[in-house]
Amino acid sequence: VQVVLLLDSSQFKDYECRVCPGGVIIAEQTGLNTEGSTGGYRLYKVNALETAAGMGNIMTSNIVMLGAYTAITKVINPKLIEAELYRRYETKEKVLADNVKAFKKGIALCRATQS
């Protein structure tokens, strides 16, 4: 596997061995324990839970991680994700606003760590 996205940091040990050398692990930072890790991959720690809580909606932590994944891997244009959020939540104004904000925050978090 080239990329692993861990929304639950307790799964780190279970998935670490599945990442190819030079691959990427994007993991929730809260509770992450990398002690005894094998390495050979790039590890990005994203504080999605704390970020989502700080924005007032912990339920958007998965969207923060999606933003991080998008920024790190560059496999999809962020505008496509945003367009899908608008399509999916067009009638739910608050849900839409929270998710778009969370997505952009996830992108910003990773751009800041890559600079």
PEQUI-V972999 format. One record per helix or strand of 2 or more residues. SS is the DSSP state (hx for helix, st for strand). FROM is the first residue (numbers start at 1). TO is the last residue. If there is no record, write none. Layout:
ss: [SS & SS]
from: [FROM & FROM]
to: [TO & TO]
This chain:
ss: [st & hx & st & st & hx & hx & hx & hx]
from: [3 & 9 & 24 & 42 & 48 & 58 & 78 & 93]
to: [6 & 16 & 28 & 46 & 54 & 73 & 88 & 114]
